[in-house]
Amino acid sequence: MVERRPTLGLLAHFVMVIGVLIVAFPIYLAFVASTHSAQEIMQAPMPILPGGHFLETYKTALLGTGTSSANVAVGRMIWVSFVITFIITFGKISISLLSAFAIVYFRFPLRNLCFWLIFITLMLPVEVRIGPTYQVVADLGMINTFAGLSLPLIASATATFLFRQFFLTVPDELVEAARMDGAGPLRFFKDVLLPLSATSIAALFVIQFIYGWNQYLWPLIAATSEDMYPIVIGIKQMIGGGDSPVEWNVVMATAILAMLPPAVVVILMQKWFVKGLVDTEK
């Protein structure tokens, strides 16, 4: 039994508030900077209250009408990021579900070896295999394409492992009942396993969405055209614009826009995300 003390409760809330302020303050400064002109930001001290250039700055960021030579329309970058992220997210979940289903419910030679070979790929991140992967993507003509930016990232040993562990906890009685009802493997997968895996899928969706949205290294190599830059690469290009001045207000507005989709996904799916991580009911 956990002992409840008012002093400890106040201390815990105080620490939590301090932590929230530490995390939120840089975001607040970025928002404030996005509402001022580039000249106002460079003043010392920097303004800490919102300015009057909110609509102007965000319009410039979305349409890419700034004076910087590296200024790319954020609307296009967000669209590219959304497409890449959804392909990666649904690809990882789909492949992992089918892989775990095959490993748990089908009997074939070297089944456990296949699983451990999949699991060992955790030690081979993109950075290790980036050279061969780029060569394959280039040979297939997929540079500057959505397929080239997303397909090399859709396999996930972690998700396969998590679904395998979950499927192992499904009672054998469900398998026998489905077999007695005449359900084949695909029907059992669709009508029994998928509904039972809903919370796990939701939790992995949030994780993989953030993973895909924040991809930097692979798009940096596989995208050489500004039209195929995801928003993370676009921010870097806007900062490194050569001799042209950096429009920090537009950069900050782009950063704020880049944070919105993952934040919305986490907020909307928070209940499912937590339930998928801690729920033990089968």
KALINVEN-V262737 format. One record per residue. N is the residue number from 1. PSI is psi in degrees with one decimal (999 if undefined). Layout:
BEGIN
[[N:PSI] [N:PSI]]
END
This chain:
BEGIN
[[1:132.7] [2:124.3] [3:131.2] [4:119.7] [5:133.6] [6:-37.4] [7:-45.4] [8:-35.8] [9:-43.6] [10:-40.2] [11:-42.5] [12:-42.9] [13:-36.8] [14:-45.9] [15:-39.8] [16:-42.9] [17:-42.2] [18:-43.5] [19:-42.3] [20:-42.3] [21:-40.1] [22:-40.6] [23:-39.5] [24:-24.8] [25:-44.9] [26:-35.8] [27:-40.7] [28:-43.3] [29:-38.8] [30:-40.9] [31:-44.4] [32:-44.3] [33:-32.0] [34:-10.8] [35:3.7] [36:167.1] [37:164.7] [38:-33.9] [39:-38.7] [40:-33.8] [41:-35.3] [42:-7.6] [43:152.3] [44:125.9] [45:158.5] [46:140.2] [47:142.0] [48:5.6] [49:147.1] [50:145.6] [51:-164.0] [52:18.3] [53:27.8] [54:-57.0] [55:-41.0] [56:-45.6] [57:-44.5] [58:-30.1] [59:-42.0] [60:-41.5] [61:-44.9] [62:-37.2] [63:-11.0] [64:44.1] [65:18.7] [66:174.5] [67:-13.6] [68:140.0] [69:-21.4] [70:10.5] [71:118.6] [72:143.9] [73:122.4] [74:-32.0] [75:-44.1] [76:-41.7] [77:-39.1] [78:-40.1] [79:-45.2] [80:-44.4] [81:-40.2] [82:-46.4] [83:-48.6] [84:-45.2] [85:-43.1] [86:-36.5] [87:-45.9] [88:-45.8] [89:-53.8] [90:-32.4] [91:-46.9] [92:-46.4] [93:-43.6] [94:-48.9] [95:-39.3] [96:-40.4] [97:-47.5] [98:-38.6] [99:-46.3] [100:-38.4] [101:-44.9] [102:-40.7] [103:-36.0] [104:-41.0] [105:-2.0] [106:140.7] [107:112.2] [108:158.0] [109:142.2] [110:33.4] [111:-49.0] [112:-35.7] [113:-40.6] [114:-41.5] [115:-45.3] [116:-29.6] [117:-38.1] [118:-44.3] [119:-34.5] [120:-23.8] [121:-11.3] [122:-25.1] [123:2.8] [124:73.6] [125:176.5] [126:-37.8] [127:-31.8] [128:-40.0] [129:20.8] [130:-32.9] [131:-57.5] [132:-37.7] [133:-43.6] [134:-39.2] [135:-43.1] [136:-45.6] [137:-40.3] [138:-41.7] [139:-30.4] [140:0.5] [141:33.5] [142:13.9] [143:139.0] [144:37.2] [145:157.1] [146:-36.5] [147:-44.1] [148:-30.6] [149:-19.9] [150:-40.9] [151:-38.6] [152:-9.3] [153:6.6] [154:-10.6] [155:140.5] [156:109.8] [157:-34.3] [158:-48.1] [159:-38.5] [160:-42.9] [161:-44.9] [162:-43.1] [163:-36.7] [164:-46.5] [165:-36.0] [166:-44.0] [167:-31.2] [168:-21.3] [169:-7.0] [170:127.6] [171:142.2] [172:-24.0] [173:-33.4] [174:-38.6] [175:-45.6] [176:-40.2] [177:-42.4] [178:-38.3] [179:-40.3] [180:-29.1] [181:-0.7] [182:16.8] [183:131.8] [184:179.5] [185:-44.3] [186:-36.9] [187:-40.0] [188:-40.0] [189:-44.2] [190:-41.7] [191:-19.5] [192:-57.3] [193:-43.0] [194:-47.2] [195:-38.0] [196:-27.1] [197:8.3] [198:-45.5] [199:-38.2] [200:-39.0] [201:-41.3] [202:-43.9] [203:-43.8] [204:-31.1] [205:-45.1] [206:-46.9] [207:-47.0] [208:-30.2] [209:-46.2] [210:-38.7] [211:-47.9] [212:-37.9] [213:-35.2] [214:8.5] [215:132.3] [216:-53.0] [217:-50.9] [218:-47.0] [219:-31.0] [220:-32.4] [221:-41.6] [222:-8.5] [223:114.2] [224:-3.7] [225:138.9] [226:-27.0] [227:-17.2] [228:16.0] [229:126.4] [230:169.8] [231:-30.4] [232:-42.8] [233:-36.8] [234:-39.2] [235:-43.2] [236:-41.8] [237:-34.3] [238:-31.5] [239:-41.0] [240:63.2] [241:22.2] [242:-134.3] [243:-12.0] [244:147.5] [245:145.5] [246:122.9] [247:88.2] [248:-28.2] [249:-39.1] [250:-38.2] [251:-43.6] [252:-38.3] [253:-40.1] [254:-40.3] [255:-41.2] [256:-44.5] [257:-34.8] [258:-27.8] [259:-19.1] [260:-50.6] [261:-48.9] [262:-38.1] [263:-41.7] [264:-42.2] [265:-44.8] [266:-42.3] [267:-45.4] [268:-32.1] [269:19.0] [270:-44.7] [271:-46.4] [272:-37.1] [273:-49.0] [274:-42.1] [275:-38.5] [276:-27.2] [277:-31.6] [278:-13.3] [279:129.0] [280:2.9] [281:137.7] [282:999]]
END
